[in-house]
Amino acid sequence: MGYGVYIAFFIGFFGNIVVIYKLAIEPVDIPWLTSLFPRLTIFVAVALLITVPLSVYIGLYHMKRTGAFAAEASVATESNPYIYKAMPGKEREVFLPLMILTARGLAKLMEQQQTLTTSEREEFQAVLSTANRLLEGQAVGVQGRRAFLKDAGKAQKGPV
């Protein structure tokens, strides 16, 4: 990762700068160009001063104005299995069971105080069943619905 991102980038950048200087500026007999860049170090400094801000602005434009970044982020989010499943470890073994127990305790308390309507009770049960599916390792949300529909389609067709 370090080579591909950091070292190879700088090697490629400075390699291109040297090639451009040696092939396009040094042998050309244009007085103003050779007086502007008499040495390679000056050309490297000017190239850095121009390309770094230009690259930043192009990157900002790419992220803010085009749909490419949003589409890439959307695909990355959908392809991550832990967006739709409980992460193994502390989330599945501690946090999710604790939330379920807390919700059940609140439901009992609300039922004792008779402040829970039937529609709220149904909504509560739907959310608790989704949390239990998460706890069992099943997917919820968009991926969970896709898996459910796929399994339902197979069950309707029956054995082939």
C-alpha positions, 0 to 999 in steps of 0.5 A: 500500500505504501509503495503503490500510493506514496513511493510510486506516485513520487517516482512517477511524478518526478520521472515525468518532470525530468523527461519533460524537461530533458526532451521539451525544454533543454534541447529546444532553442527558444530563448525565453523558455531556456531563460525561464527554466535554466535548471531542472530544479526551477522547472520542478519547483514551478511544476509543483506550484502549478500541479498541486493546486490544480490537482486539488481543484480538479479533485474537488470538482470531481467530488462535488460536481460530478456524479462519479464520487457519489456513485462510487460511494453508493456502490461501496456502501451497498457492497459492504456486508456490515451495512446490513448485518450486525458486526461480529464481536461487541456489536453482535454480542453486547450492544445489540442484545443490550438494546433488545433487552432495553426495548423489551423493558421499555415495552413492559413499562409502557404496557404497565402504564397503559400508554402503548397503543396497539399500532405502537405495539405492532411497530415495536414488535416489527422493530424487535423482530428485525433486531432479532434477525440481526442478532441471528446473523441475517441481513436486514434492509435492502440486502435482507429484502433481496435475499428474502425475495430470492429465497421466496422465489426459489420456494415458489418454483419448488424442486426442479 
